[in-house]
Amino acid sequence: MPFFNQSLGLAPGSDGESVVLDTLPEHQVAPETIHFAVLTTLAEVSAAQAVGASVVPAAITVNLMSRARPGRLVGRGRVLKRGRTLAVAEGEVRQDDKLVAKATITFAILG
C-alpha cells in the first residue's frame, strides 16, 4: 500500500479483499464524526484494489450515506467495467455493517 495510505492508517483486511481503517482522533472533522476525505480515500483505495492494476482516479462521485463515527471502517470495491485505458469501479465503506459512504470512480489505467 502506498505511503499516503499507510500514513492514514489503511491496512489490508484479513479476507484479502477489503481495506480497513481503525480511525484516530485526527480523522475527525467534528466530535464523533469522521471527515469525508477519510471516507472518500477508503472508498477510492478499495475500488482501486478491485481493479487489480496500477491506476489513478480520473473522476469520482461520493455519496455520504450516514455519519461515520470513530472506530473500525471497512472498505470493499468492485469493478463495474474495465477497458484498456479506463476502468469504472465502486467503493463502499461500512461501519458495523452499516453503509456510511459509496463512491463511483473512473480510473485511468497506468502502463
N, C-alpha and C positions, 0 to 999 in steps of 0.2 A: 504494500500500500504506500503511495507517495507520501512525502514528508508532511505536507499540509494535513492530509487525512490523519496521519499518526499524531500530529501535534494537537489536532482537535479531539483526539481520543477514540477515533473509529477503529474497530477491530473486526476481523472475520468472525462470523458466527460459528458455533460448533457444528452446524449442519453443512458447512462448506458453501452454502448458497446465500446466506443472509449476511448483513453487516450490522454490528451492534455498537451502541454508544451508551455508556454509563455516564450520565450528564454530571457536569461540575457546576459549582456556583457561577463561574464566569460564562456559562452558556445561557444564563437567564437574562431576559430583557426587562423583566419586572419580577417581583416576588412570585415564586411558584409558576413562572411562565417561561418556557424555553423559547429563545429567539428564532424567528422564522428562517434566518440564514442557516442556522444549525440544522433545522429540519430539511431545508432545501438541499443542503450539501449531502445529508444522509440519503435522501431520495435519489439524487443525481449519481452518487457513488454506487448505490445499489443497482440502478439501471445500467450504468456503465459496466459493472461486473457481469450483468446478464448478457450484454453484447459479446463479451469474451474477446475483445480486441482492444488495441490502443486507440482511444477515442478522446475527442474534446467536444464539449457541448456547443452547438450552433444556435439552438433556440430552446427555451424552457418555459413551461407553464406550470405554475404551482398552485394547488388548492389546499388551503389550510382547513381541515375538517373539524378539528376540535383542539382545545388548548392542550399542549404538551406540558407536563409538569416534570420537575426533577425526578430522575430515576432512569431505568433502562428503556432505551428506544431500539426498535428492531426494524431494519430496512430490508426490503425484498424487491427485486427487479424482475421484469420480464420483457422480452423483445416483442414488439408488435410487427416490425418489418425491418429487414436488413437487406441492403443493396451493396453495390461495390464500393461506393464512396460515402453513403449515408446510412444511418440506422435510426429507427424510432423505437424508443423503449419507455416503459413506465417504471416509476419507483414509488413504492408505498412505504410509509413509516407508521408503525404501530407501537402502542404502549399498552401493556396489559391486554393485548389482543384487540384493542380499540384503534380504529383508523384515525390518525391525527393529521396526516398530510399525504397528498398524492401529487406526483409530478409526471408530466409527459415531456420527454426530452428528445430533440433531434440532435444526433451526434454526427460529427464528421469523423470518418474512419481514417486514421493516420497510417500511411505506408501500406 
